[in-house]
């Protein structure tokens, strides 16, 4: 894949982790970071499935975190708000889809399966076990990040589009 969407992935994962912080120590933080990064990576790869899609978002940018901040009550746009350039690389749809994946294990498995023939996974074999099969330690480490009620406002923004996207992949596979 020639276009690099890692800034979108990094910024959106950072936004999720800041909005739904880890309450434990360093190990819990690392586990939660891994889960957020996996969810955002899957969501971004679904949202931008081709090199052309990735190049386009890299060129024009994904839109930023303003609406998500407002929605979660973490509005960082006031006069005393810090200037954080990374926030402009947050993708609202990717954050919403990642929230869906973090709170619905079945949907996460379907999403990972949908990536199997995509451009992003050619020549690599990504491991998304922390997302699709979290153990008890993973769940405790990311308790806020995986809490369906807390993530509902973000997940509900674009859940229908994710489900339609995944159902379309299933329909395409059934017709093949």
Protein Blocks (a to p, Z undefined) as FASTA:
>chain_A
ZZdcklmmmmmmmmmmmmmccfbdfklmmmmmmmmmmmmmmmmmmmmmbfklmmmmmmno
nniamlmmmmnopackbfklccdfklmmpcfklmmmmmmmmmmmklmmmmmmmmmmmmkl
goiacdfklmmmccfklmmmmmmmmmmklmmmmmmmmmmmmmmmmmmmmmmmmmZZ
